[in-house]
Amino acid sequence: MEILIAAGLLSLFMTAAFSIYSSSTRGFISGSWRAEEQKRLQSLISAISRDLSQANSEMTQISSTGVRTVVLSTPLYVNKNLYSFEAAPKFMKADSPKWVCVAAFSISYPHIEANATLMSAEEAGKWSGVSLWLKNRDLRYIRTGSPETFSSSPDSLPGGISGVPDPALVGDGKAFLPDPDQNRNHAHHLSLEELAIVGRGADAAQPTGIELIFRSARYENGQKTDAEIIQNSVVRVASQTRLITF
């Protein structure tokens, strides 16, 4: 009898000890995952914020007489399925099996013609195209000085995005030079669950700020766990930056 009681108590003790161990292990794994995921998200947000703050809506040329001409309209394009303006976030799921364009924009500096009166030489402009793509909970972030790469990598830009310069306009020896020092093609391997973009300001067509919101969740054996993390950042954009949804 005493042996049965002792065996029962030992069994209860082992069960409790294993439960505590399992709980501690899950807590450690979840904590480690949160720390790593936060680091990955912060790296991505830092890159997007830096470039987004430089986005501009027009490629321009300044003539020898000082006249400014718009060569191409290049607004900030944002996917309508995840965008809201001064409203609750409109989250889009991140599990698409195909590439989905989240946003695209241009960073450019004007082409300035030579001025004989001021004895100033011609200054070529510069252009970079930036795009953010989503697939299978990962994000691809691309900045390139090649119009061809901008419009086709990792997939073709959606038809609603028209502000892509002609290759005859951007390239070595042309009015606008590519900016190869800024080129990047980064694959961010995340545990992204959903994301949203919220416009901030008084004018929906020309927001003064863009809030980026990322929500990640940890999965184990194909099952979602209760470990989640939300990371957000508000980026101030240049004045008169126009936003169009596609």
C-alpha positions in Angstrom: 0.0 0.0 0.0 2.8 2.4 1.0 4.6 1.6 -2.3 1.5 2.5 -4.3 1.1 5.8 -2.5 4.7 6.6 -2.9 4.5 5.7 -6.6 1.5 7.9 -7.0 3.2 10.9 -5.2 6.3 10.4 -7.4 4.1 10.4 -10.5 2.4 13.6 -9.4 5.7 15.2 -8.6 7.2 14.2 -12.0 4.1 15.5 -13.8 4.3 18.8 -12.0 8.1 19.1 -12.6 7.6 18.4 -16.3 4.8 20.9 -16.6 7.0 23.6 -15.0 9.9 22.7 -17.3 7.7 22.8 -20.4 6.2 26.1 -19.4 9.7 27.6 -18.7 11.0 26.2 -22.0 8.1 27.7 -24.0 8.5 31.0 -22.2 12.2 31.1 -23.1 11.6 30.1 -26.7 8.9 32.8 -27.0 11.1 35.4 -25.4 14.0 34.6 -27.7 11.7 34.7 -30.7 10.3 38.1 -29.7 13.8 39.6 -29.3 15.0 38.3 -32.7 11.8 39.2 -34.5 11.9 42.7 -33.1 15.5 43.1 -34.2 14.5 42.0 -37.8 11.5 44.4 -37.9 13.5 47.3 -36.6 16.2 46.7 -39.3 13.5 46.7 -42.0 11.7 49.8 -40.6 14.9 51.7 -40.3 15.7 51.2 -44.1 12.1 52.0 -45.1 12.0 55.1 -42.9 15.3 56.5 -44.3 14.2 56.1 -47.9 10.5 57.1 -47.4 11.5 60.4 -45.9 13.3 61.2 -49.1 10.5 60.2 -51.5 9.4 62.9 -53.9 6.6 63.1 -56.4 8.3 64.6 -59.4 11.4 64.2 -61.5 12.3 67.7 -62.5 14.6 69.6 -64.8 15.9 73.1 -64.3 16.7 75.0 -67.6 19.7 77.3 -68.2 17.2 80.2 -67.5 16.1 78.8 -64.2 12.7 77.4 -65.4 11.6 74.3 -63.6 9.9 71.6 -65.7 8.3 68.4 -64.5 9.8 65.5 -66.5 7.7 62.7 -64.8 5.2 62.4 -62.1 6.4 59.9 -59.5 3.9 59.8 -56.6 4.1 57.5 -53.6 2.1 54.4 -54.4 0.5 52.3 -51.7 -1.6 49.1 -51.9 -5.2 50.0 -51.2 -5.8 46.7 -49.4 -3.7 47.8 -46.4 -4.0 51.6 -46.5 -6.2 53.9 -44.5 -6.0 57.7 -43.8 -6.4 59.0 -40.3 -8.5 55.9 -39.4 -8.1 52.5 -37.8 -5.4 50.3 -39.4 -6.5 48.2 -42.3 -4.5 45.1 -41.9 -3.6 42.8 -44.8 -2.6 39.2 -44.3 1.0 38.4 -45.1 0.6 34.8 -46.2 0.2 35.3 -49.9 1.9 32.5 -51.9 2.6 35.0 -54.7 4.5 38.3 -54.7 2.3 41.2 -53.6 3.5 44.8 -54.1 2.9 46.8 -50.9 4.3 50.2 -51.9 6.5 51.9 -54.5 8.1 55.3 -54.8 10.9 57.3 -56.3 13.8 59.3 -54.9 15.2 61.8 -57.3 17.3 64.9 -57.6 16.8 67.5 -60.5 18.8 67.7 -63.7 20.2 71.2 -64.0 21.3 72.5 -67.3 24.5 74.5 -67.8 24.3 78.2 -67.3 26.8 80.3 -69.3 26.0 83.5 -67.4 26.7 82.0 -64.1 29.5 79.8 -65.6 28.0 76.8 -64.0 28.4 73.3 -65.6 25.5 70.9 -66.2 24.6 68.7 -63.3 23.0 65.4 -64.1 20.0 64.4 -62.0 19.8 61.2 -60.0 17.0 58.6 -59.6 16.3 55.5 -57.6 13.1 53.4 -57.5 12.1 51.8 -54.2 9.6 49.0 -53.8 8.3 46.8 -50.9 7.0 43.3 -51.7 5.3 40.6 -49.6 5.3 36.8 -50.0 4.8 33.9 -47.6 5.2 36.1 -44.5 8.5 37.5 -45.7 9.3 40.9 -47.2 11.5 41.9 -50.0 12.8 45.5 -50.0 14.4 46.8 -53.2 16.1 50.1 -54.1 17.6 50.3 -57.6 18.7 52.9 -60.1 17.5 50.7 -63.0 14.0 51.4 -64.3 13.9 47.9 -65.8 14.7 46.3 -62.4 12.3 48.6 -60.6 9.4 47.7 -62.9 10.1 43.9 -63.0 11.7 42.6 -59.8 10.7 40.4 -58.0 7.6 40.7 -60.2 6.0 43.2 -62.5 4.7 46.3 -60.9 0.9 46.5 -60.8 -0.8 48.3 -63.6 -1.8 51.2 -61.3 1.8 52.2 -60.9 2.6 54.4 -63.8 5.4 56.6 -62.5 8.3 54.6 -63.9 10.9 56.5 -65.9 11.8 55.5 -69.4 15.2 53.8 -69.7 16.1 56.5 -72.1 15.8 59.0 -69.3 17.9 57.2 -66.7 21.4 55.8 -67.2 25.0 56.6 -67.8 25.4 59.7 -69.9 21.7 60.6 -69.7 19.8 63.4 -68.0 19.4 61.3 -64.8 22.0 59.0 -63.5 21.3 55.8 -61.5 22.4 56.0 -57.8 24.3 52.7 -57.5 25.7 53.5 -54.0 22.2 53.3 -52.7 21.2 50.0 -54.4 19.9 47.3 -52.2 17.9 44.1 -52.6 17.1 42.8 -49.1 15.1 39.7 -48.2 13.7 40.1 -44.7 12.8 36.6 -43.4 10.1 37.4 -40.8 7.2 35.7 -39.0 4.9 38.4 -40.4 1.2 37.9 -39.7 -0.2 41.1 -41.2 0.7 44.7 -41.9 -1.0 48.0 -42.4 -0.1 51.6 -43.5 -1.9 54.6 -42.1 -1.6 58.1 -43.7 -1.4 61.0 -41.2 -2.1 64.7 -41.8 -4.9 67.0 -42.9 -4.9 66.2 -46.7 -5.5 62.6 -47.8 -3.8 63.3 -51.2 -0.7 64.7 -49.5 -0.1 63.2 -46.1 2.6 64.6 -43.9 3.3 61.3 -42.2 3.1 57.6 -42.9 2.6 55.1 -40.1 4.0 51.6 -40.8 2.5 48.8 -38.6 3.8 45.2 -38.6 2.3 42.4 -36.6 4.2 39.1 -36.3 3.2 35.8 -34.7 5.3 32.7 -33.8 4.2 29.4 -35.3 5.2 26.0 -34.0 4.6 22.8 -36.1 2.4 24.8 -38.4 0.2 26.0 -35.5 0.0 29.6 -34.4 1.2 30.2 -30.7 0.2 33.0 -28.4 3.5 34.7 -28.9 3.0 37.9 -30.9 4.7 41.3 -31.4 3.6 44.6 -33.0 6.1 47.1 -34.3 5.2 50.5 -35.7 6.9 53.7 -36.8 5.6 57.1 -38.1 7.7 58.5 -40.9 7.6 62.2 -41.8 7.4 62.6 -45.6 8.6 65.6 -47.7 6.0 68.3 -48.2 3.8 68.1 -51.3 4.5 64.3 -51.6 1.4 62.9 -53.3 0.0 59.5 -52.4 -2.0 57.3 -54.7 -3.4 53.9 -53.9 -3.5 51.0 -56.4 
